[in-house]
Amino acid sequence: QTVVTQEPSLTVSPGGTVTLTCASNTGPVTSVLYPNWFQQKPGQSPRALIYNTGKRHSWTPARFSGSLLGGRAALTLSGVQPEDEAEYYCLLYYGGTQVWVFGGGTKLTVL
Amino acid sequence: QITLKESGPTLVKPTQTLTLTCNFSGFSLTTSGVAVGWIRQPPGKALEWLALIYWDADKRYNPSLKSRLTITKDTSKNQVVLTMTNMDPVDTATYYCAHHSAALAGNYFDSWGPGALVTVSS
């Protein structure tokens, strides 16, 4: 069974920088897994932030950036704002079986 | 502007079949590279990808739920329907549909519906 793992929780100070990561139990995360990142606030639908590892959607603030880091997909928030407090999910595509798998989510607290 | 909205029963009994409809606008499910997917989220838990149907009617399912899921599309009505058989209380969740692009420019889900909460209880 394919499992995608994220940090359960992280805390960052306003104005700070934080990196969330996304690992796969099948091996290193690479661009062929087309990493996507989503933000979800309580009571809301997920909002797409990043796709294809590091591409921002047109509505995604520049302080959100995606990359590959140490065999994982990474989402870096720079200059964190209070409104960035949310749950963040990564999503990976396994082309061999053509299925998508979400990570367990990271609860980001801005404190 | 792409919009999607889920509809269906809010309450189903165990062993029943759930049928959810996603009505969408702002895109066509006949356009190459376009797809619509279903994702669910149990209360307080993580997102789980369920199924995807492509513009050419190709379908993909979550392997752990494949035997219970069917996804279909009606392009004339701009609708995608998901059925899930043999519902159980653990299937209680908010069910989302989302627009998906599998084009050269990217492979992603972008626009999501507001979600439909389905409770499974006798």
Interface residues (C-beta under 8 A of the other chain):
Chain A: Q1 Y34 N36 F38 Q40 S45 P46 R47 A48 Y51 N52 K55 H57 Y89 L91 Y93 T97 Q98 V99 W100 V101 F102 G103 G104 G105
Chain B: G37 I39 A46 L47 E48 W49 L52 R60 Y61 N62 P63 S64 Y96 G106 N107 Y108 F109 D110 S111 W112 G113 P114 G115
